[in-house]
Amino acid sequence: MTQEHPDEGAGELPAAREVKTRYEERLLSLPGVVSVGIGRSPDGRPVIIVGLDRNRPATIREIPEEIEGYPVRVEMIGPVRAL
């Protein structure tokens, strides 16, 4: 699943989307990763957000803190269910 945050706007760097796309499949293959999206840091810079179904320390250790210069934020969002 791809996650897009409402606070992203027209000023988002297109490169952030390209980086997310390049790493999305690999990140989604990690246990418990249910989404990969782009959001913003408190200072407005793009960040890559990795959503987990629950706290998974082993998976969190496999997720890089930064990908191609973009910080990575891990969020526990719970399981994703289709409507």
BAFI-3210 file (N, C-alpha, C; in Angstrom, 3 decimals, decimal comma, padded with zeros to 6 digits):
// residues 83
n [1|2|3|4|5|6|7|8|9|10|11|12|13|14|15|16|17|18|19|20|21|22|23|24|25|26|27|28|29|30|31|32|33|34|35|36|37|38|39|40|41|42|43|44|45|46|47|48|49|50|51|52|53|54|55|56|57|58|59|60|61|62|63|64|65|66|67|68|69|70|71|72|73|74|75|76|77|78|79|80|81|82|83]
n.u [000,848|000,498|001,193|000,010|000,406|-001,729|-000,542|001,325|002,406|002,301|004,900|006,532|009,444|009,995|011,892|011,798|009,567|010,452|012,605|011,217|009,666|011,673|012,575|010,371|009,291|011,253|011,159|008,476|008,662|009,702|009,102|005,966|005,783|003,487|002,933|004,288|005,177|005,148|005,869|006,060|008,669|008,881|010,040|009,238|010,519|010,669|009,981|010,459|008,015|007,537|005,190|004,239|002,654|002,667|004,725|007,850|010,783|012,974|012,451|012,439|015,132|016,160|015,341|016,519|017,838|017,966|017,388|018,915|019,477|017,064|015,307|014,038|011,021|009,516|006,353|003,836|001,096|-000,793|-002,645|-003,574|-006,627|-008,635|-011,400]
n.v [-001,177|002,211|005,217|008,429|011,623|014,187|016,659|017,087|019,037|021,127|022,003|019,865|017,977|016,535|014,591|013,223|011,595|009,926|008,616|007,289|005,559|003,956|002,501|001,398|-001,245|-002,934|-002,074|-002,702|-005,436|-006,172|-007,707|-006,941|-004,357|-002,164|000,051|002,672|005,954|009,530|012,293|015,229|016,826|018,520|020,946|021,231|019,807|017,107|013,757|010,231|007,946|005,054|002,680|000,529|-002,548|-003,118|-002,705|-003,723|-004,608|-005,962|-005,545|-002,747|-002,242|-002,948|-000,990|001,792|004,867|006,982|007,617|008,048|010,727|011,602|011,790|009,021|008,093|006,041|004,720|003,409|002,079|000,159|-002,800|-003,024|-002,986|-004,017|-002,250]
n.w [000,000|-000,717|000,886|001,209|002,502|003,739|004,159|002,246|-000,504|-003,432|-003,442|-002,949|-003,417|-006,527|-006,722|-004,275|-004,504|-006,546|-005,297|-003,242|-004,815|-005,961|-003,720|-002,543|-003,081|-001,938|000,757|001,411|001,376|003,776|006,978|008,358|007,315|006,044|004,559|002,481|002,239|001,594|003,557|005,586|007,408|010,626|009,884|007,295|005,283|002,870|003,891|004,014|004,810|006,621|007,240|009,836|010,882|013,560|016,507|015,636|016,407|015,093|012,363|012,299|012,765|010,296|008,582|006,933|008,344|006,711|003,277|000,323|001,021|002,090|005,120|007,039|008,487|010,859|011,461|013,590|012,358|012,448|011,351|007,883|006,279|003,581|002,202]
ca.u [000,000|001,217|000,593|000,270|-000,051|-002,419|000,241|002,259|001,825|002,918|006,321|007,271|010,463|009,683|012,905|011,374|008,674|011,275|013,346|010,228|009,314|012,803|012,778|009,085|009,149|012,149|010,642|007,245|008,977|010,122|007,984|005,166|005,663|002,207|002,810|005,438|004,641|005,948|005,268|006,936|009,246|008,379|010,542|008,679|011,272|010,076|010,498|009,848|007,346|007,326|004,150|004,284|001,419|002,871|006,131|008,664|012,171|013,876|012,180|012,879|016,594|016,474|014,922|017,560|017,429|017,968|017,489|019,320|019,402|015,769|015,123|012,983|010,274|008,733|005,120|003,012|-000,240|-001,703|-002,889|-004,367|-007,677|-009,353|-012,818]
ca.v [000,000|003,477|006,167|009,832|012,440|015,383|017,880|017,290|020,009|021,333|022,275|018,630|017,689|015,353|013,570|012,430|010,549|008,979|007,811|006,407|004,534|003,026|001,685|000,937|-002,704|-003,518|-001,785|-003,465|-006,858|-006,408|-008,166|-005,957|-003,071|-002,145|001,221|003,552|007,209|010,741|013,306|016,381|016,997|019,759|022,126|021,254|019,001|015,801|012,565|008,967|007,369|003,614|002,288|-000,854|-003,045|-003,079|-002,526|-004,871|-004,156|-006,529|-004,842|-001,359|-002,235|-003,118|000,201|002,822|006,146|007,935|007,016|009,033|012,076|011,869|011,085|008,016|008,057|004,819|004,944|002,229|002,457|-000,966|-003,560|-002,376|-003,871|-003,522|-001,946]
ca.w [000,000|-000,759|001,808|000,901|003,608|003,256|004,287|001,146|-001,419|-004,733|-003,272|-002,693|-004,424|-007,323|-006,453|-003,123|-005,035|-007,298|-004,319|-002,613|-005,790|-006,106|-002,520|-002,025|-003,132|-000,947|002,095|001,611|001,541|005,163|007,810|009,065|006,626|005,344|003,689|002,269|001,740|001,742|004,418|005,810|008,729|011,226|009,165|005,949|004,316|002,605|004,560|003,605|005,973|006,538|008,192|010,322|011,473|015,016|016,843|015,226|016,546|014,084|011,108|012,451|012,596|008,873|007,847|007,064|008,913|005,608|001,951|-000,691|001,557|002,715|006,380|007,068|009,748|011,020|012,219|013,845|011,899|012,609|010,128|006,844|005,786|002,409|002,465]
c.u [000,887|000,461|000,977|-000,324|-000,658|-001,592|001,268|001,609|002,615|004,422|007,153|008,273|010,071|010,674|012,514|010,456|009,470|012,046|012,395|009,885|010,423|012,927|011,508|008,960|010,015|011,631|009,379|007,498|009,426|008,914|007,288|005,048|004,392|002,032|004,140|004,873|005,621|005,167|006,239|007,444|008,662|008,869|010,120|009,420|010,585|010,776|009,781|009,287|007,078|006,329|004,256|002,948|001,468|004,356|006,895|010,128|013,121|013,687|012,688|014,388|017,006|016,119|015,986|016,996|017,306|018,096|017,772|019,110|018,084|015,663|013,964|012,349|009,440|007,538|004,393|001,581|-001,265|-001,914|-003,772|-005,366|-008,361|-010,811|-013,714]
c.v [001,231|004,482|007,573|010,657|013,731|016,658|018,040|018,208|020,117|021,565|021,032|018,395|016,443|014,225|012,697|011,297|009,487|008,061|006,826|005,249|003,503|002,066|001,036|-000,587|-003,383|-003,297|-002,598|-004,956|-007,188|-006,809|-007,014|-004,600|-003,115|-000,928|001,959|004,820|008,347|011,707|014,456|016,359|018,276|021,024|022,160|020,453|017,663|014,700|011,353|008,325|005,892|003,243|000,817|-001,247|-003,033|-002,870|-003,809|-004,445|-004,696|-005,827|-003,410|-001,253|-002,351|-001,889|001,279|004,116|007,212|007,157|008,130|010,474|012,450|011,097|010,102|008,041|006,780|005,136|003,622|002,619|001,338|-001,697|-002,781|-003,391|-003,215|-003,269|-002,761]
c.w [000,000|000,090|001,386|002,031|003,091|003,345|003,180|000,131|-002,692|-004,624|-003,021|-003,812|-005,205|-007,050|-005,272|-003,580|-005,789|-006,356|-003,655|-003,549|-005,939|-004,931|-001,994|-001,990|-002,070|000,467|002,388|001,790|002,969|006,007|008,533|008,406|005,778|004,437|003,589|001,648|001,917|002,611|004,550|007,241|009,331|010,511|007,697|004,905|004,088|003,404|003,990|004,865|005,703|007,633|008,539|010,944|012,999|015,263|016,530|015,266|015,474|012,739|011,182|012,270|011,128|008,032|008,027|007,663|007,833|004,304|000,955|-000,221|002,209|004,019|006,265|008,452|009,757|011,910|012,400|013,471|012,063|011,298|009,159|006,320|004,577|002,786|001,577]
res [m|t|q|e|h|p|d|e|g|a|g|e|l|p|a|a|r|e|v|k|t|r|y|e|e|r|l|l|s|l|p|g|v|v|s|v|g|i|g|r|s|p|d|g|r|p|v|i|i|v|g|l|d|r|n|r|p|a|t|i|r|e|i|p|e|e|i|e|g|y|p|v|r|v|e|m|i|g|p|v|r|a|l]
***
